[in-house]
Each structure stands twice: as structure tokens, then as C-alpha cells.
Amino acid sequence: MYRDEDGTVHPVSAVCTHIGCLVDWNDGEQSWDCPCHGSRFDCDGEVLDGPANSALSTQQLE
């Protein structure tokens, strides 16, 4: 989960949709980054850079 400056929580799965590696939050870029192949996602899990082509899951997080 990421909590933005306004206090809003952005819960997303930490599992990259490319091959299942775990993403890490990048404070400098304000993105979820995958160490395996370089996919990047915004705070809500939408793809910024591939090779992933689908967003991080939010369904299982309630």
C-alpha cells in the first residue's frame, strides 16, 4: 500500500502482472517498480512502462 501526501491509501497487489515478481515502491519516481524486468506502475497500479501490459490487481484487497 502507498499513502499519498493527502493521506489517501492506494492499495494494490505487490505481484507484477508480467511474471509474478514482487514490486517495490520507488519514493523518488512515485511508482511501483518491478526489479525483474523493469515494469513500472503508478500509485493505483496502472502500467507506466512494460513489459507488463496489465495493471496491478486491486480485487483481492478489501
C-alpha positions as CSV (number, residue, x, y, z in Angstrom):
1,M,0.0,0.0,0.0
2,Y,1.0,3.5,-0.6
3,R,-0.3,6.5,1.4
4,D,0.0,9.8,-0.6
5,E,0.6,13.3,0.9
6,D,-3.1,13.8,1.4
7,G,-3.4,10.6,3.5
8,T,-5.2,8.6,0.8
9,V,-4.3,5.0,0.8
10,H,-3.7,3.3,-2.6
11,P,-3.9,-0.5,-2.0
12,V,-2.5,-2.7,-4.9
13,S,-1.2,-6.2,-5.1
14,A,2.6,-6.3,-4.9
15,V,2.7,-9.1,-7.6
16,C,3.8,-7.8,-11.0
17,T,1.4,-8.9,-13.8
18,H,4.3,-9.7,-16.1
19,I,5.8,-12.9,-14.5
20,G,4.9,-12.5,-10.8
21,C,7.9,-10.8,-9.2
22,L,7.2,-8.6,-6.3
23,V,7.2,-4.8,-7.0
24,D,8.8,-2.2,-4.7
25,W,7.7,1.4,-4.0
26,N,10.1,3.9,-5.6
27,D,9.9,7.1,-3.5
28,G,11.9,9.2,-6.0
29,E,9.7,8.3,-9.0
30,Q,6.5,7.8,-7.0
31,S,5.9,4.4,-8.8
32,W,5.8,0.7,-8.1
33,D,8.9,-0.8,-9.8
34,C,9.5,-4.4,-10.7
35,P,13.1,-5.5,-10.2
36,C,12.9,-8.5,-12.6
37,H,12.2,-6.9,-16.0
38,G,11.7,-3.2,-15.3
39,S,7.9,-2.8,-15.4
40,R,6.7,0.3,-13.6
41,F,3.2,1.1,-12.3
42,D,1.6,4.3,-10.9
43,C,0.3,4.5,-7.3
44,D,-3.0,3.0,-8.4
45,G,-1.3,0.1,-10.2
46,E,-1.8,1.3,-13.8
47,V,1.1,0.4,-16.1
48,L,3.6,3.2,-16.8
49,D,6.3,1.1,-18.5
50,G,6.3,-2.5,-19.7
51,P,6.9,-5.3,-20.4
52,A,3.8,-5.7,-18.1
53,N,0.7,-4.9,-20.1
54,S,-2.0,-5.1,-17.4
55,A,-2.4,-3.2,-14.1
56,L,-1.6,-4.5,-10.7
57,S,-4.6,-6.2,-9.1
58,T,-6.8,-4.5,-6.6
59,Q,-9.6,-7.1,-6.4
60,Q,-8.2,-9.2,-3.6
61,L,-7.6,-6.1,-1.4
62,E,-10.6,-5.2,0.6
